[in-house]
Every structure is written in C-alpha cells, then in structure tokens.
C-alpha cells in the first residue's frame, strides 16, 4: 500500500511509503532514546548492607531496563520483580513472623536488638519514573517523528 493525497485535482503519490514502514523506522530511532531516559530516571537502591538488601544490589532496577520489540509496539521490560512496586507504590501492611522459620522477627539498630511477633510496614510512595522520563524527552520524540517523516516522504507529482 502507498499513500496518495489529492489537492484540488492534482495527485501527489508517496511510492513505497506505508504506515508500517514509517512506524518501524521511527521506533528504531526512538527506542534507544526512551531506554536511555528510563535508565537515567530509574531510582537506585540505597543499601549496600546484604542483610537489608535481600539480594538486591545498587543499580539492579536501572540495569534491568530493556526495550524489546513486539508486533507493532515497543515494550519496556524490567527483569526485577519489584519494578511494579517501585512505580505504583505499596500500601501499608503487617509483616508477621514466620512460625516455620522463626517465632519472632529480629533486627539490630544502633547496636540494640529488637524482637517482635509482627511489625507494620508503612508502605512505599509511588515513583513514576517512566512518566518523568517520557515527559523529559517528549520534545525530542516529536522532533524525531518529524525528521523521520521528512526523510521517508518524498512526493512524486503527477
């Protein structure tokens, strides 16, 4: 399929141009910009202490961000399971001790030991870093759209 525009009786054709070819070319240009912006805005885990991090290390979320192509769209992908909780936040909730592994929760703060059967986690504030990333590069995305369209659309007059 090609595009044809009629303006007051004359026709302008755009041979070989399709919406699919245009969007594919534009996605190839925009995807790296979006991925870079997401990585720049992604929060970095603040703890180095292995007992606090539960296996997380600084920069895991940021390093996990990849843009992958799927039929006609780009998907933002993060390999860390907690990414959705960072973006959406969490509600406050009780954290009970696990009777199978221990009867109480234990932690040390400032040299003092604390023991509880249950603690209350106040929840986390949502961090919509993807929205901030896209908002920050929106003008660049628009310019890339315009440039791609200009390069791909060379009319033939009839």
N, CA, C and O atoms as a DFTB+ gen file, in Angstrom:
632 C
 N C O
     1  1       0.843      -1.173       0.000
     2  2       0.000       0.000       0.000
     3  2       0.888       1.236       0.000
     4  3       1.926       1.261       0.662
     5  1       0.489       2.240      -0.727
     6  2       1.179       3.521      -0.690
     7  2       0.162       4.603      -0.373
     8  3      -1.043       4.351      -0.353
     9  1       0.645       5.789      -0.128
    10  2      -0.228       6.902       0.244
    11  2      -0.391       7.816      -0.957
    12  3       0.570       8.075      -1.682
    13  1      -1.606       8.305      -1.169
    14  2      -1.877       9.240      -2.259
    15  2      -2.732      10.359      -1.693
    16  3      -3.734      10.105      -1.024
    17  1      -2.342      11.590      -1.959
    18  2      -3.086      12.749      -1.473
    19  2      -3.535      13.568      -2.671
    20  3      -2.724      13.895      -3.537
    21  1      -4.825      13.905      -2.728
    22  2      -5.352      14.752      -3.797
    23  2      -5.569      16.153      -3.252
    24  3      -6.240      16.344      -2.237
    25  1      -4.991      17.131      -3.942
    26  2      -5.156      18.523      -3.540
    27  2      -5.634      19.296      -4.764
    28  3      -4.875      19.503      -5.711
    29  1      -6.897      19.721      -4.739
    30  2      -7.510      20.494      -5.820
    31  2      -7.230      19.888      -7.194
    32  3      -6.749      20.570      -8.099
    33  1      -7.530      18.626      -7.332
    34  2      -7.436      17.985      -8.636
    35  2      -6.080      17.377      -8.977
    36  3      -6.017      16.515      -9.854
    37  1      -4.998      17.782      -8.329
    38  2      -3.712      17.144      -8.635
    39  2      -3.416      16.092      -7.567
    40  3      -3.841      16.211      -6.418
    41  1      -2.679      15.067      -7.974
    42  2      -2.380      13.978      -7.053
    43  2      -0.892      13.974      -6.726
    44  3      -0.042      14.212      -7.584
    45  1      -0.608      13.701      -5.476
    46  2       0.777      13.539      -5.033
    47  2       0.883      12.128      -4.475
    48  3       0.123      11.748      -3.584
    49  1       1.826      11.352      -5.000
    50  2       1.995       9.975      -4.546
    51  2       3.275       9.849      -3.727
    52  3       4.254      10.565      -3.939
    53  1       3.229       8.928      -2.802
    54  2       4.381       8.605      -1.969
    55  2       4.658       7.114      -2.150
    56  3       4.222       6.302      -1.334
    57  1       5.377       6.749      -3.209
    58  2       5.577       5.336      -3.515
    59  2       6.429       4.636      -2.454
    60  3       7.422       5.179      -1.969
    61  1       6.018       3.433      -2.116
    62  2       6.795       2.628      -1.183
    63  2       6.636       3.021       0.279
    64  3       7.179       2.362       1.166
    65  1       5.896       4.090       0.528
    66  2       5.717       4.535       1.911
    67  2       4.466       3.910       2.472
    68  3       3.392       3.990       1.874
    69  1       4.608       3.292       3.616
    70  2       3.447       2.751       4.313
    71  2       3.537       3.186       5.763
    72  3       4.603       3.561       6.251
    73  1       2.435       3.133       6.422
    74  2       2.433       3.491       7.842
    75  2       3.318       2.521       8.627
    76  3       4.004       2.923       9.566
    77  1       3.300       1.257       8.242
    78  2       4.115       0.260       8.935
    79  2       5.600       0.559       8.766
    80  3       6.360       0.491       9.732
    81  1       6.020       0.892       7.540
    82  2       7.444       1.196       7.330
    83  2       7.855       2.451       8.093
    84  3       8.963       2.535       8.623
    85  1       6.949       3.422       8.142
    86  2       7.241       4.644       8.878
    87  2       7.366       4.384      10.374
    88  3       8.339       4.807      10.998
    89  1       6.376       3.684      10.959
    90  2       6.417       3.449      12.403
    91  2       7.594       2.571      12.802
    92  3       8.162       2.742      13.881
    93  1       7.962       1.629      11.937
    94  2       9.128       0.787      12.223
    95  2      10.402       1.629      12.254
    96  3      11.225       1.484      13.158
    97  1      10.561       2.502      11.273
    98  2      11.752       3.364      11.224
    99  2      11.779       4.319      12.413
   100  3      12.837       4.553      12.999
   101  1      10.632       4.863      12.768
   102  2      10.563       5.794      13.890
   103  2      10.867       5.091      15.204
   104  3      11.594       5.625      16.041
   105  1      10.307       3.876      15.392
   106  2      10.578       3.117      16.625
   107  2      12.061       2.812      16.772
   108  3      12.603       2.877      17.875
   109  1      12.721       2.479      15.666
   110  2      14.163       2.196      15.733
   111  2      14.950       3.412      16.225
   112  3      15.969       3.262      16.900
   113  1      14.490       4.586      15.897
   114  2      15.177       5.810      16.335
   115  2      14.814       6.198      17.769
   116  3      15.672       6.648      18.529
   117  1      13.560       6.026      18.131
   118  2      13.077       6.490      19.425
   119  2      13.405       5.508      20.552
   120  3      13.684       5.932      21.673
   121  1      13.374       4.226      20.275
   122  2      13.567       3.218      21.331
   123  2      14.844       3.438      22.143
   124  3      14.778       3.404      23.372
   125  1      16.005       3.664      21.515
   126  2      17.205       3.900      22.329
   127  2      17.115       5.163      23.186
   128  3      17.658       5.210      24.289
   129  1      16.429       6.184      22.676
   130  2      16.265       7.426      23.443
   131  2      15.400       7.182      24.680
   132  3      15.705       7.676      25.766
   133  1      14.328       6.422      24.509
   134  2      13.424       6.114      25.618
   135  2      14.136       5.234      26.640
   136  3      14.044       5.478      27.844
   137  1      14.844       4.216      26.165
   138  2      15.558       3.321      27.086
   139  2      16.588       4.092      27.914
   140  3      16.701       3.887      29.123
   141  1      17.321       4.964      27.268
   142  2      18.319       5.778      27.982
   143  2      17.662       6.690      29.015
   144  3      18.158       6.827      30.133
   145  1      16.550       7.311      28.639
   146  2      15.845       8.206      29.568
   147  2      15.300       7.431      30.760
   148  3      15.369       7.913      31.891
   149  1      14.761       6.238      30.524
   150  2      14.254       5.408      31.622
   151  2      15.370       5.019      32.578
   152  3      15.195       5.062      33.796
   153  1      16.507       4.643      32.033
   154  2      17.637       4.250      32.883
   155  2      18.145       5.437      33.700
   156  3      18.551       5.287      34.852
   157  1      18.115       6.609      33.086
   158  2      18.580       7.815      33.784
   159  2      17.658       8.161      34.955
   160  3      18.131       8.609      35.999
   161  1      16.346       7.958      34.793
   162  2      15.370       8.307      35.823
   163  2      15.135       7.209      36.858
   164  3      14.616       7.487      37.939
   165  1      15.507       5.971      36.548
   166  2      15.237       4.860      37.464
   167  2      15.963       5.078      38.787
   168  3      17.139       5.444      38.797
   169  1      15.271       4.855      39.901
   170  2      15.930       5.025      41.203
   171  2      16.965       3.935      41.435
   172  3      16.873       2.839      40.884
   173  1      17.942       4.257      42.253
   174  2      18.996       3.299      42.595
   175  2      18.826       2.904      44.052
   176  3      18.698       3.761      44.927
   177  1      18.826       1.621      44.303
   178  2      18.673       1.079      45.656
   179  2      19.742       1.661      46.560
   180  3      20.899       1.761      46.152
   181  1      19.392       2.043      47.762
   182  2      20.319       2.814      48.585
   183  2      21.175       2.013      49.556
   184  3      22.116       2.563      50.129
   185  1      20.880       0.728      49.761
   186  2      21.617      -0.030      50.763
   187  2      22.746      -0.860      50.161
   188  3      22.593      -1.448      49.090
   189  1      23.876      -0.902      50.855
   190  2      24.959      -1.806      50.491
   191  2      24.952      -3.034      51.381
   192  3      25.545      -4.060      51.044
   193  1      24.276      -2.927      52.523
   194  2      24.267      -3.988      53.519
   195  2      23.453      -5.185      53.008
   196  3      22.259      -5.052      52.742
   197  1      24.090      -6.342      52.872
   198  2      23.435      -7.538      52.341
   199  2      22.248      -7.960      53.202
   200  3      21.279      -8.509      52.678
   201  1      22.301      -7.717      54.501
   202  2      21.188      -8.128      55.368
   203  2      19.952      -7.259      55.134
   204  3      18.840      -7.684      55.447
   205  1      20.119      -6.075      54.603
   206  2      18.984      -5.207      54.314
   207  2      18.496      -5.353      52.876
   208  3      17.330      -5.088      52.587
   209  1      19.367      -5.766      51.990
   210  2      19.044      -5.713      50.574
   211  2      18.337      -6.942      50.028
   212  3      17.792      -6.888      48.925
   213  1      18.327      -8.051      50.763
   214  2      17.689      -9.285      50.299
   215  2      18.143      -9.658      48.891
   216  3      17.327     -10.034      48.049
   217  1      19.426      -9.555      48.642
   218  2      19.977      -9.960      47.354
   219  2      20.020      -8.863      46.306
   220  3      20.627      -9.051      45.252
   221  1      19.391      -7.719      46.564
   222  2      19.433      -6.623      45.604
   223  2      20.775      -5.914      45.724
   224  3      21.367      -5.855      46.802
   225  1      21.230      -5.394      44.637
   226  2      22.434      -4.571      44.669
   227  2      22.121      -3.230      44.018
   228  3      21.131      -3.088      43.301
   229  1      22.969      -2.263      44.276
   230  2      22.745      -0.931      43.720
   231  2      22.680      -0.995      42.198
   232  3      23.556      -1.568      41.550
   233  1      21.636      -0.403      41.642
   234  2      21.505      -0.305      40.190
   235  2      20.833      -1.486      39.514
   236  3      20.783      -1.526      38.284
   237  1      20.305      -2.466      40.275
   238  2      19.643      -3.624      39.647
   239  2      18.459      -3.207      38.778
   240  3      18.328      -3.679      37.649
   241  1      17.603      -2.335      39.286
   242  2      16.436      -1.898      38.517
   243  2      16.889      -1.172      37.255
   244  3      16.411      -1.464      36.158
   245  1      17.786      -0.252      37.410
   246  2      18.291       0.522      36.275
   247  2      18.913      -0.383      35.214
   248  3      18.653      -0.222      34.021
   249  1      19.726      -1.326      35.648
   250  2      20.402      -2.226      34.707
   251  2      19.432      -3.179      34.018
   252  3      19.725      -3.688      32.936
   253  1      18.280      -3.425      34.637
   254  2      17.341      -4.401      34.083
   255  2      16.441      -3.825      32.997
   256  3      15.733      -4.581      32.333
   257  1      16.448      -2.528      32.798
   258  2      15.536      -1.902      31.840
   259  2      16.010      -2.153      30.411
   260  3      17.129      -1.802      30.038
   261  1      15.137      -2.765      29.626
   262  2      15.415      -3.055      28.213
   263  2      14.141      -2.770      27.428
   264  3      13.038      -3.019      27.916
   265  1      14.290      -2.253      26.224
   266  2      13.141      -2.087      25.342
   267  2      13.172      -3.230      24.346
   268  3      14.173      -3.443      23.662
   269  1      12.087      -3.956      24.269
   270  2      12.001      -5.092      23.362
   271  2      10.856      -4.863      22.397
   272  3       9.805      -4.344      22.773
   273  1      11.064      -5.251      21.160
   274  2      10.021      -5.103      20.153
   275  2       9.019      -6.234      20.238
   276  3       9.371      -7.396      20.441
   277  1       7.791      -5.869      20.082
   278  2       6.703      -6.835      19.927
   279  2       5.914      -6.332      18.730
   280  3       6.070      -5.182      18.319
   281  1       5.092      -7.161      18.185
   282  2       4.361      -6.798      16.969
   283  2       3.786      -5.391      17.064
   284  3       2.846      -5.143      17.819
   285  1       4.348      -4.495      16.308
   286  2       3.884      -3.110      16.155
   287  2       3.977      -2.219      17.388
   288  3       3.349      -1.161      17.419
   289  1       4.732      -2.609      18.394
   290  2       4.885      -1.725      19.548
   291  2       6.191      -2.038      20.262
   292  3       6.823      -3.066      20.016
   293  1       6.578      -1.143      21.139
   294  2       7.765      -1.354      21.960
   295  2       7.304      -1.673      23.364
   296  3       6.348      -1.078      23.862
   297  1       7.970      -2.597      23.995
   298  2       7.649      -2.947      25.368
   299  2       8.801      -2.571      26.267
   300  3       9.954      -2.883      25.971
   301  1       8.505      -1.918      27.337
   302  2       9.524      -1.653      28.339
   303  2       9.582      -2.892      29.212
   304  3       8.550      -3.406      29.644
   305  1      10.769      -3.360      29.466
   306  2      10.909      -4.607      30.199
   307  2      11.916      -4.427      31.322
   308  3      12.991      -3.859      31.123
   309  1      11.565      -4.906      32.480
   310  2      12.480      -4.929      33.604
   311  2      12.493      -6.332      34.176
   312  3      11.435      -6.896      34.455
   313  1      13.660      -6.896      34.352
   314  2      13.778      -8.267      34.846
   315  2      13.596      -8.366      36.360
   316  3      13.469      -9.471      36.886
   317  1      13.579      -7.251      37.061
   318  2      13.412      -7.323      38.517
   319  2      11.924      -7.361      38.845
   320  3      11.134      -6.603      38.283
   321  1      11.554      -8.245      39.754
   322  2      10.142      -8.443      40.068
   323  2       9.525      -7.297      40.860
   324  3       8.300      -7.188      40.927
   325  1      10.332      -6.455      41.450
   326  2       9.788      -5.389      42.293
   327  2       9.576      -4.074      41.540
   328  3       9.162      -3.087      42.148
   329  1       9.845      -4.036      40.247
   330  2       9.709      -2.791      39.474
   331  2       8.299      -2.211      39.584
   332  3       8.139      -0.997      39.717
   333  1       7.282      -3.064      39.530
   334  2       5.901      -2.566      39.608
   335  2       5.612      -1.913      40.956
   336  3       4.818      -0.975      41.027
   337  1       6.240      -2.390      42.016
   338  2       6.028      -1.797      43.336
   339  2       6.726      -0.436      43.450
   340  3       6.245       0.461      44.141
   341  1       7.849      -0.298      42.773
   342  2       8.549       0.993      42.754
   343  2       7.680       2.016      42.027
   344  3       7.504       3.138      42.503
   345  1       7.143       1.629      40.884
   346  2       6.373       2.554      40.048
   347  2       5.014       2.878      40.672
   348  3       4.618       4.043      40.714
   349  1       4.302       1.868      41.152
   350  2       2.951       2.073      41.689
   351  2       2.906       2.381      43.178
   352  3       1.909       2.908      43.673
   353  1       3.985       2.053      43.904
   354  2       3.979       2.200      45.351
   355  2       3.271       1.018      45.993
   356  3       2.731       0.155      45.301
   357  1       3.278       0.985      47.315
   358  2       2.604      -0.103      48.039
   359  2       1.795       0.484      49.181
   360  3       2.068       1.590      49.647
   361  1       0.802      -0.261      49.623
   362  2       0.005       0.115      50.790
   363  2       0.711      -0.371      52.052
   364  3       1.539      -1.281      52.002
   365  1       0.379       0.235      53.160
   366  2       0.881      -0.246      54.439
   367  2       0.342      -1.640      54.717
   368  3      -0.777      -1.965      54.320
   369  1       1.130      -2.464      55.396
   370  2       0.701      -3.832      55.668
   371  2       1.507      -4.423      56.827
   372  3       2.661      -4.052      57.044
   373  1       0.891      -5.340      57.565
   374  2       1.633      -6.002      58.638
   375  2       2.590      -7.044      58.057
   376  3       2.312      -7.660      57.028
   377  1       3.702      -7.223      58.725
   378  2       4.656      -8.269      58.365
   379  2       4.767      -9.180      59.581
   380  3       5.433      -8.839      60.559
   381  1       4.110     -10.345      59.520
   382  2       4.151     -11.257      60.673
   383  2       5.429     -12.091      60.648
   384  3       6.064     -12.250      59.606
   385  1       5.789     -12.615      61.808
   386  2       6.907     -13.555      61.841
   387  2       6.442     -14.849      61.183
   388  3       5.243     -15.122      61.122
   389  1       7.373     -15.632      60.700
   390  2       7.063     -16.894      60.036
   391  2       7.237     -18.028      61.045
   392  3       8.363     -18.327      61.445
   393  1       6.160     -18.653      61.455
   394  2       6.264     -19.675      62.501
   395  2       7.112     -20.879      62.089
   396  3       7.632     -21.585      62.953
   397  1       7.259     -21.121      60.802
   398  2       8.069     -22.265      60.354
   399  2       9.565     -21.986      60.457
   400  3      10.348     -22.901      60.712
   401  1       9.968     -20.738      60.263
   402  2      11.402     -20.428      60.295
   403  2      11.842     -19.774      61.598
   404  3      12.961     -19.998      62.059
   405  1      10.979     -18.978      62.185
   406  2      11.332     -18.342      63.456
   407  2      10.050     -17.885      64.151
   408  3       9.029     -17.643      63.508
   409  1      10.126     -17.775      65.457
   410  2       8.936     -17.368      66.203
   411  2       8.821     -15.853      66.312
   412  3       7.738     -15.328      66.570
   413  1       9.928     -15.154      66.117
   414  2       9.905     -13.696      66.213
   415  2      10.747     -13.084      65.115
   416  3      11.630     -13.728      64.548
   417  1      10.457     -11.831      64.830
   418  2      11.302     -11.051      63.932
   419  2      12.407     -10.419      64.776
   420  3      12.183     -10.024      65.920
   421  1      13.588     -10.333      64.199
   422  2      14.715      -9.766      64.944
   423  2      15.496      -8.844      64.020
   424  3      15.728      -9.163      62.854
   425  1      15.903      -7.684      64.564
   426  2      16.796      -6.793      63.830
   427  2      17.603      -6.001      64.834
   428  3      17.242      -5.888      66.006
   429  1      18.703      -5.455      64.346
   430  2      19.597      -4.663      65.189
   431  2      19.648      -3.259      64.605
   432  3      19.860      -3.076      63.407
   433  1      19.452      -2.276      65.468
   434  2      19.558      -0.881      65.042
   435  2      20.356      -0.128      66.093
   436  3      20.030      -0.166      67.279
   437  1      21.393       0.548      65.656
   438  2      22.260       1.308      66.562
   439  2      22.787       0.451      67.718
   440  3      22.916       0.925      68.847
   441  1      23.083      -0.793      67.423
   442  2      23.639      -1.685      68.441
   443  2      22.619      -2.333      69.350
   444  3      22.985      -3.199      70.145
   445  1      21.362      -1.954      69.270
   446  2      20.308      -2.540      70.112
   447  2      19.533      -3.603      69.322
   448  3      19.208      -3.409      68.150
   449  1      19.247      -4.724      69.984
   450  2      18.458      -5.790      69.367
   451  2      16.981      -5.551      69.622
   452  3      16.586      -5.140      70.713
   453  1      16.170      -5.812      68.609
   454  2      14.728      -5.682      68.707
   455  2      14.084      -7.006      68.290
   456  3      14.527      -7.653      67.341
   457  1      13.024      -7.399      69.020
   458  2      12.283      -8.622      68.736
   459  2      10.795      -8.277      68.699
   460  3      10.291      -7.586      69.585
   461  1      10.105      -8.755      67.686
   462  2       8.661      -8.533      67.582
   463  2       8.015      -9.742      66.915
   464  3       8.638     -10.438      66.113
   465  1       6.757      -9.973      67.262
   466  2       5.993     -11.014      66.570
   467  2       5.476     -10.511      65.226
   468  3       5.234     -11.292      64.306
   469  1       5.314      -9.205      65.132
   470  2       4.803      -8.602      63.909
   471  2       5.256      -7.151      63.872
   472  3       5.366      -6.497      64.909
   473  1       5.515      -6.661      62.682
   474  2       5.809      -5.232      62.508
   475  2       4.880      -4.708      61.418
   476  3       4.335      -5.475      60.624
   477  1       4.713      -3.412      61.395
   478  2       3.861      -2.801      60.379
   479  2       4.734      -2.031      59.404
   480  3       5.471      -1.125      59.792
   481  1       4.643      -2.405      58.124
   482  2       5.359      -1.673      57.076
   483  2       4.444      -0.553      56.607
   484  3       3.304      -0.823      56.229
   485  1       4.903       0.700      56.618
   486  2       4.028       1.816      56.274
   487  2       3.703       1.931      54.785
   488  3       2.897       2.775      54.393
   489  1       4.316       1.102      53.964
   490  2       4.108       1.197      52.526
   491  2       5.166       2.096      51.904
   492  3       5.955       2.727      52.607
   493  1       5.172       2.145      50.588
   494  2       6.142       2.982      49.880
   495  2       5.409       3.944      48.962
   496  3       4.333       3.636      48.449
   497  1       5.987       5.081      48.765
   498  2       5.430       6.088      47.871
   499  2       5.711       5.687      46.432
   500  3       6.802       5.211      46.118
   501  1       4.736       5.876      45.561
   502  2       4.918       5.570      44.140
   503  2       6.018       6.460      43.559
   504  3       6.125       7.638      43.900
   505  1       6.824       5.883      42.686
   506  2       7.882       6.611      41.993
   507  2       7.673       6.390      40.502
   508  3       8.211       5.442      39.931
   509  1       6.894       7.262      39.872
   510  2       6.544       7.096      38.460
   511  2       7.676       7.608      37.565
   512  3       7.501       8.544      36.785
   513  1       8.835       6.970      37.701
   514  2       9.985       7.408      36.918
   515  2       9.780       7.235      35.409
   516  3      10.344       8.022      34.649
   517  1       8.998       6.241      34.926
   518  2       8.779       6.177      33.470
   519  2       8.069       7.422      32.931
   520  3       8.412       7.906      31.853
   521  1       7.089       7.942      33.665
   522  2       6.381       9.147      33.220
   523  2       7.337      10.342      33.163
   524  3       7.318      11.118      32.208
   525  1       8.180      10.481      34.205
   526  2       9.152      11.589      34.205
   527  2      10.123      11.450      33.044
   528  3      10.482      12.443      32.411
   529  1      10.549      10.234      32.761
   530  2      11.499      10.001      31.668
   531  2      10.893      10.421      30.329
   532  3      11.533      11.123      29.547
   533  1       9.661       9.991      30.069
   534  2       8.998      10.316      28.799
   535  2       8.706      11.811      28.715
   536  3       8.915      12.426      27.670
   537  1       8.223      12.396      29.809
   538  2       7.963      13.839      29.811
   539  2       9.230      14.629      29.497
   540  3       9.181      15.653      28.815
   541  1      10.366      14.145      30.002
   542  2      11.632      14.852      29.790
   543  2      12.131      14.821      28.359
   544  3      12.859      15.718      27.936
   545  1      11.744      13.790      27.604
   546  2      12.232      13.703      26.219
   547  2      11.115      13.878      25.185
   548  3      11.321      13.633      23.997
   549  1       9.950      14.296      25.637
   550  2       8.822      14.457      24.722
   551  2       9.134      15.356      23.521
   552  3       8.774      14.993      22.401
   553  1       9.787      16.511      23.700
   554  2      10.117      17.322      22.527
   555  2      11.051      16.588      21.553
   556  3      10.914      16.715      20.336
   557  1      11.987      15.830      22.096
   558  2      12.906      15.068      21.252
   559  2      12.169      13.974      20.478
   560  3      12.472      13.723      19.312
   561  1      11.214      13.334      21.122
   562  2      10.407      12.314      20.446
   563  2       9.636      12.951      19.293
   564  3       9.555      12.382      18.205
   565  1       9.075      14.126      19.534
   566  2       8.345      14.840      18.479
   567  2       9.236      15.222      17.311
   568  3       8.844      15.064      16.155
   569  1      10.439      15.726      17.602
   570  2      11.378      16.085      16.524
   571  2      11.791      14.853      15.732
   572  3      11.932      14.914      14.511
   573  1      11.984      13.737      16.422
   574  2      12.363      12.500      15.746
   575  2      11.238      12.043      14.823
   576  3      11.497      11.552      13.725
   577  1      10.004      12.201      15.259
   578  2       8.848      11.862      14.422
   579  2       8.849      12.716      13.154
   580  3       8.693      12.197      12.049
   581  1       9.025      14.016      13.319
   582  2       9.044      14.934      12.180
   583  2      10.185      14.617      11.236
   584  3       9.978      14.553      10.025
   585  1      11.387      14.419      11.760
   586  2      12.554      14.117      10.921
   587  2      12.369      12.816      10.150
   588  3      12.700      12.742       8.967
   589  1      11.845      11.797      10.811
   590  2      11.624      10.510      10.149
   591  2      10.612      10.661       9.020
   592  3      10.804      10.116       7.933
   593  1       9.548      11.393       9.274
   594  2       8.528      11.620       8.250
   595  2       9.111      12.375       7.064
   596  3       8.856      12.014       5.915
   597  1       9.889      13.415       7.328
   598  2      10.518      14.180       6.234
   599  2      11.414      13.311       5.366
   600  3      11.383      13.401       4.138
   601  1      12.213      12.469       6.012
   602  2      13.141      11.621       5.261
   603  2      12.435      10.545       4.454
   604  3      12.899      10.173       3.376
   605  1      11.329      10.046       4.961
   606  2      10.658       8.943       4.288
   607  2       9.670       9.385       3.225
   608  3       9.353       8.604       2.327
   609  1       9.176      10.605       3.296
   610  2       8.147      11.054       2.386
   611  2       8.750      11.998       1.362
   612  3       8.992      13.174       1.633
   613  1       8.984      11.451       0.179
   614  2       9.451      12.250      -0.949
   615  2       8.387      12.119      -2.029
   616  3       8.301      11.081      -2.686
   617  1       7.575      13.156      -2.223
   618  2       6.449      13.021      -3.148
   619  2       6.859      12.991      -4.604
   620  3       7.862      13.580      -5.007
   621  1       6.039      12.275      -5.395
   622  2       6.157      12.289      -6.851
   623  2       4.922      13.003      -7.370
   624  3       3.799      12.580      -7.095
   625  1       5.116      14.083      -8.119
   626  2       3.974      14.831      -8.675
   627  2       3.465      14.134      -9.930
   628  3       4.246      13.582     -10.705
   629  1       2.156      14.165     -10.123
   630  2       1.571      13.617     -11.345
   631  2       1.183      14.723     -12.266
   632  3       0.670      14.468     -13.355
